[in-house]
Every structure is written in structure tokens, then in C-alpha cells.
Amino acid sequence: MEQNKLLIIAGLGYAGRAVAKAAIAAGWRVIGTSRQPQGAEAPAGVEVLGFDEAGPAFAAASHWLITTPPDDGGDPVLRRHAAALGSGNQRWLGYLSTTGVYGDRGGAWVDEATAPVPGQPRSQRRLAAEEAWRAARPAGAALDICRVGGIYGPGRAPFAELRAGVARRVVKPGHSFSRIHRDDIAHAVMAAISNPAAAGCRVLNFVDDEPADSAAVMEEAARLLGMAPPPAIPFEEARLSMSPMALSFWSENRRVANAATKAALGITWRYPSYREGLAASLAEE
């Protein structure tokens, strides 16, 4: 295998596995890291290594994708494997961040050039990790900061909740979320690898073309199942039983644009809105 076709993925979670599968299909050698490699789920053909023992693999890999979130001590990959960046083999680094770094915009649009102003502690940690990767990027390597919207797809859509009768249709007028289907993350990552910027850093927004309110998504999922949607619940009523994490998501409202990202990568989304993405998710489930 040519050295320039070795991709290491730090974290084989929901998105990481999708990227790994796409890379294997495209002829790449793929290594994934896991804290518990014996029990890790991985697509066929992916080599799985323990995270702490993966230093030589990081040093050898030409392309890195970081899907692991930062913790209170910063980015775990940089903390454990920064020395591998001195090998000189790296040509591309991809960091999966979050659109949460843009903070609350009162429903206004943001794009790839918008300065981040994260309000939530987890988003503040993400922005700090972005900056750490900018500082760590070796000369001659490209870095893509990929700010990802709400991830959904097979197994992460409202169908099971609807079937079980526990789904809620929360209505908050004027409030939108930006989302991305799991397989479009993989689509965009592979395009970024194939169309890297000149050595430096670029920001990419991994969101579909249509920010949408939560109630509309629930209504479409119910329609696909041939069910009536759950009764509408005003947000002010629903918030009384929401977890702190859920409340933190509902406390911010922004619409995230993606035109510069699609132009840079030369792509269109496979699932440009939740409608196509939900239908595909249901078909796969």
C-alpha cells in the first residue's frame, strides 16, 4: 500500500465508521483507534488498534481524521500522539468539530467565514481544540476544520420513538437546527481528502441545505411511517422535562450555510434535506 493511501481515524464512532467504510471502498488502507479495541465495531478491512498503542500508526499515516471530542484536559489525540506529527509523513489532517462553536445567533445565518463565539462549555472546548490543531499542524500538511451539524441517519432517526409512542413534537416558532446525514459526512471527508487545500487551514461546514425546526422533522418521520405525528407541545411546556443537555441545544438558534464548503469540495449532498435523509435512513433500518 502506498504511504499516501494510509488513513488513520481516531475514534470509530457513528461517523468514524461511516468514513472508514467509504475509505475502504475507495481503496485506502484504514486504521481505526479505540479505547477498547477488542470490542470495537469496525467495517470489514479496517485494522483496529488501541488508542494508547497507536503512536507508530499515527506516525506512518499520511492522512488523519480526528473524531474524538476534547475533554477538560484538551484534545486527547494531541495530548497522547502529538510527537507523531514530527514524522513528516502527514499530508492531510481533518478535525471533526461542531457548528456549536458559532454560538447563538438568534436564528441568523452563519457561514464558514463567521467568527466563532461559543456559548456552551462543550463548544468552548471544541474551539480550543480547533486552535490546538491549527498550532500543531506540520508545515506542508493541510488541515480541514470540519464543523458538523446535528448528525442523524440509520439508528439515529425518530422512527423507533415514534413506533414506541414516546416521540415528542416540540414547537418553538422561529427556531431551527442544522443537520447532516451520517453518509454525507463520509462523502464530504472523502472529497476533502481528494481536494485538499494548499498547505494551510480551511473551515468547512458539514450541514445540509435546509436548516429546519424539530417539529417538521418529526412530522416527516411520522409521515414516512404512515402514522399521525405526535401532538404538538409548546417548547415552554416541554422544557420542564428536558435534560440539561437537551436544554443547551434548544438555547441556541442559528442557520448554518454551506455554499463555500460545497464549492471547495466540488460536491452536492446525497441528502440535501432531512426529507431525503429520513427516507434513506428508514430504508436502511
C-alpha positions as CSV (number, residue, x, y, z in Angstrom):
1,M,0.0,0.0,0.0
2,E,1.4,3.4,-0.9
3,Q,2.2,5.5,2.1
4,N,-0.1,8.3,0.7
5,K,-3.1,6.0,1.0
6,L,-3.0,5.3,4.7
7,L,-5.8,6.9,6.7
8,I,-5.9,6.7,10.5
9,I,-9.3,7.5,12.2
10,A,-9.1,8.5,15.8
11,G,-12.4,7.2,17.1
12,L,-14.6,4.6,15.4
13,G,-17.9,6.0,16.4
14,Y,-21.0,6.6,14.3
15,A,-19.4,9.0,11.9
16,G,-15.9,7.4,12.1
17,R,-17.2,4.0,11.0
18,A,-19.0,5.6,8.0
19,V,-15.8,7.3,6.9
20,A,-13.8,4.1,7.3
21,K,-16.3,2.2,5.2
22,A,-16.1,4.8,2.4
23,A,-12.3,4.9,2.5
24,I,-12.0,1.2,2.3
25,A,-14.4,1.2,-0.7
26,A,-12.1,3.8,-2.3
27,G,-9.1,1.7,-2.0
28,W,-7.5,3.1,1.1
29,R,-5.7,1.3,3.9
30,V,-7.6,2.3,7.1
31,I,-6.6,2.1,10.7
32,G,-9.0,3.0,13.4
33,T,-8.2,3.6,17.1
34,S,-10.4,2.6,20.0
35,R,-10.0,2.7,23.8
36,Q,-11.4,-0.9,23.8
37,P,-10.1,-2.4,20.5
38,Q,-11.3,-5.9,21.3
39,G,-15.0,-4.8,21.4
40,A,-14.8,-2.1,18.7
41,E,-17.2,-2.2,15.8
42,A,-15.4,-1.7,12.5
43,P,-16.2,-2.1,8.9
44,A,-14.6,-5.1,7.1
45,G,-11.0,-4.3,6.2
46,V,-10.3,-1.8,8.9
47,E,-7.5,-2.5,11.3
48,V,-8.3,-1.6,14.9
49,L,-5.6,-0.5,17.3
50,G,-5.7,0.5,20.9
51,F,-5.6,4.3,21.2
52,D,-2.6,4.4,23.5
53,E,-0.6,2.0,21.4
54,A,-1.3,3.6,18.1
55,G,1.7,6.0,18.1
56,P,3.6,4.2,15.3
57,A,0.4,4.1,13.2
58,F,-0.2,7.8,13.6
59,A,3.5,8.5,12.6
60,A,3.2,6.4,9.5
61,A,-0.2,7.6,8.3
62,S,-0.4,10.2,5.6
63,H,-4.0,11.3,6.5
64,W,-5.5,11.7,9.9
65,L,-9.2,12.1,10.8
66,I,-10.0,13.1,14.4
67,T,-13.5,12.3,15.5
68,T,-12.8,12.2,19.3
69,P,-14.2,15.1,21.4
70,P,-11.9,17.1,23.7
71,D,-12.1,16.6,27.4
72,D,-11.2,19.0,30.3
73,G,-7.6,18.4,29.5
74,G,-7.8,19.3,25.9
75,D,-7.6,17.2,22.7
76,P,-6.7,13.6,23.6
77,V,-5.0,12.8,20.3
78,L,-2.7,15.8,20.6
79,R,-2.1,15.0,24.3
80,R,-1.1,11.4,23.5
81,H,0.3,11.4,20.0
82,A,1.5,14.9,19.1
83,A,5.0,13.6,18.7
84,A,3.9,11.6,15.7
85,L,3.3,14.8,13.8
86,G,7.1,15.1,13.6
87,S,7.5,12.1,11.3
88,G,7.0,14.3,8.2
89,N,4.5,11.8,6.7
90,Q,1.3,13.8,7.2
91,R,-0.3,15.3,4.2
92,W,-3.8,16.0,5.5
93,L,-5.4,16.4,8.9
94,G,-9.2,16.5,9.4
95,Y,-10.8,17.6,12.6
96,L,-14.5,17.0,13.2
97,S,-15.6,19.9,15.3
98,T,-19.2,21.3,15.8
99,T,-21.3,24.1,14.5
100,G,-21.8,24.8,18.2
101,V,-18.7,27.0,18.0
102,Y,-20.8,29.7,16.2
103,G,-22.9,30.1,19.3
104,D,-26.4,31.5,19.5
105,R,-27.2,33.9,16.6
106,G,-30.9,34.4,17.2
107,G,-31.8,32.5,14.1
108,A,-29.4,34.4,11.8
109,W,-27.2,32.8,9.2
110,V,-23.6,32.0,9.7
111,D,-21.1,30.7,7.2
112,E,-17.5,29.4,7.0
113,A,-16.1,32.9,7.4
114,T,-18.2,33.8,10.5
115,A,-16.1,34.3,13.6
116,P,-16.9,31.7,16.3
117,V,-18.4,32.8,19.6
118,P,-19.2,29.6,21.5
119,G,-21.5,29.9,24.5
120,Q,-21.7,26.4,25.8
121,P,-18.7,24.9,27.7
122,R,-18.5,21.9,25.4
123,S,-18.4,24.2,22.3
124,Q,-15.7,26.3,24.0
125,R,-13.7,23.2,24.4
126,R,-14.2,22.4,20.8
127,L,-12.9,25.8,19.7
128,A,-9.9,25.4,21.9
129,A,-9.2,22.1,20.2
130,E,-9.6,23.6,16.8
131,E,-6.9,26.2,17.8
132,A,-4.7,23.5,19.2
133,W,-4.8,21.6,15.9
134,R,-4.0,24.8,14.0
135,A,-1.0,25.3,16.1
136,A,0.1,21.7,15.8
137,R,-0.3,21.4,12.0
138,P,3.1,20.4,10.5
139,A,4.5,22.6,7.7
140,G,3.4,21.2,4.4
141,A,0.2,19.5,5.7
142,A,-3.3,20.7,5.0
143,L,-5.8,21.0,7.9
144,D,-9.5,20.9,7.5
145,I,-11.6,22.1,10.4
146,C,-15.0,20.4,9.7
147,R,-17.8,21.9,11.7
148,V,-20.5,19.3,11.9
149,G,-24.3,19.9,12.4
150,G,-26.6,17.5,14.2
151,I,-25.8,14.0,13.0
152,Y,-28.6,11.6,12.1
153,G,-29.0,8.5,9.9
154,P,-29.9,4.9,10.3
155,G,-30.5,4.1,14.0
156,R,-30.4,7.8,14.8
157,A,-33.7,9.0,13.5
158,P,-37.1,9.3,15.3
159,F,-38.6,6.1,13.9
160,A,-38.1,3.9,17.0
161,E,-39.5,6.6,19.3
162,L,-42.5,7.1,17.0
163,R,-43.2,3.4,16.9
164,A,-42.9,3.2,20.7
165,G,-45.3,6.1,21.2
166,V,-42.7,8.1,23.1
167,A,-41.7,10.7,20.5
168,R,-42.5,14.4,21.2
169,R,-43.2,17.1,18.6
170,V,-41.8,20.2,20.3
171,V,-42.8,23.5,18.7
172,K,-40.7,26.6,19.2
173,P,-41.6,29.2,16.4
174,G,-38.6,30.6,14.6
175,H,-36.1,28.0,15.9
176,S,-34.1,25.9,13.5
177,F,-31.4,23.2,13.7
178,S,-28.8,22.4,11.0
179,R,-28.3,18.7,10.4
180,I,-26.2,16.4,8.3
181,H,-26.7,12.7,7.4
182,R,-24.0,10.3,8.6
183,D,-23.2,9.3,5.0
184,D,-22.8,12.8,3.8
185,I,-20.1,13.3,6.5
186,A,-18.3,10.4,4.9
187,H,-19.0,11.8,1.4
188,A,-17.5,15.2,2.4
189,V,-14.5,13.8,4.2
190,M,-13.5,11.7,1.2
191,A,-14.0,14.8,-1.0
192,A,-11.8,16.8,1.3
193,I,-9.1,14.3,1.1
194,S,-9.3,14.2,-2.7
195,N,-9.5,18.0,-3.0
196,P,-7.1,19.3,-0.3
197,A,-6.4,23.0,0.1
198,A,-2.8,24.1,-0.3
199,A,-0.9,23.5,2.9
200,G,-2.8,25.6,5.5
201,C,-6.1,25.5,7.2
202,R,-9.7,25.9,5.9
203,V,-13.0,25.7,7.6
204,L,-15.8,23.5,6.2
205,N,-19.4,23.4,7.4
206,F,-20.8,19.9,7.2
207,V,-24.6,20.7,7.2
208,D,-27.3,20.0,4.7
209,D,-29.0,22.7,2.6
210,E,-32.1,23.2,4.7
211,P,-32.0,24.2,8.4
212,A,-35.3,23.0,9.9
213,D,-37.3,23.1,13.0
214,S,-37.6,19.9,15.1
215,A,-41.3,19.6,14.7
216,A,-41.1,19.5,10.9
217,V,-38.6,16.6,11.1
218,M,-40.8,14.7,13.4
219,E,-43.8,15.3,11.2
220,E,-41.9,13.9,8.2
221,A,-40.7,10.9,10.0
222,A,-44.3,10.1,11.1
223,R,-45.5,10.6,7.5
224,L,-42.9,8.1,6.3
225,L,-44.2,5.6,8.8
226,G,-47.8,6.2,7.8
227,M,-48.6,7.5,11.3
228,A,-50.1,10.6,12.7
229,P,-47.5,12.9,14.2
230,P,-47.4,13.2,18.0
231,P,-49.4,16.1,19.5
232,A,-47.7,19.5,19.3
233,I,-46.1,20.5,22.6
234,P,-45.1,24.2,23.1
235,F,-41.4,24.5,24.0
236,E,-42.1,26.3,27.2
237,E,-44.1,23.2,28.4
238,A,-41.6,20.7,27.0
239,R,-38.6,22.4,28.6
240,L,-39.8,21.5,32.1
241,S,-38.9,17.8,31.5
242,M,-35.8,18.3,29.3
243,S,-32.3,17.2,30.4
244,P,-29.7,19.9,30.8
245,M,-28.0,18.7,27.6
246,A,-31.2,19.0,25.6
247,L,-31.9,22.4,27.0
248,S,-28.4,23.6,26.0
249,F,-29.2,22.6,22.4
250,W,-32.5,24.4,22.4
251,S,-31.0,27.5,23.9
252,E,-29.1,28.3,20.7
253,N,-30.6,29.2,17.3
254,R,-28.7,29.6,14.1
255,R,-28.8,28.7,10.5
256,V,-25.6,27.4,9.1
257,A,-24.7,27.9,5.4
258,N,-22.6,25.5,3.4
259,A,-22.1,27.1,-0.1
260,A,-18.3,27.7,0.3
261,T,-17.8,24.1,1.6
262,K,-19.6,22.5,-1.3
263,A,-17.7,24.7,-3.8
264,A,-14.4,23.9,-2.2
265,L,-15.0,20.2,-2.2
266,G,-16.8,20.0,-5.6
267,I,-19.8,18.2,-4.1
268,T,-23.5,18.2,-3.7
269,W,-25.1,16.4,-0.8
270,R,-26.6,13.0,-1.3
271,Y,-29.3,14.1,1.2
272,P,-29.8,17.8,0.8
273,S,-32.5,18.0,3.4
274,Y,-34.0,15.9,6.2
275,R,-36.6,14.6,3.8
276,E,-34.2,12.6,1.6
277,G,-32.1,11.7,4.6
278,L,-35.0,10.3,6.7
279,A,-36.3,8.3,3.7
280,A,-32.9,6.8,3.2
281,S,-32.5,6.1,6.9
282,L,-35.8,4.3,7.1
283,A,-35.0,2.2,4.0
284,E,-31.7,1.1,5.6
285,E,-33.2,0.4,9.0
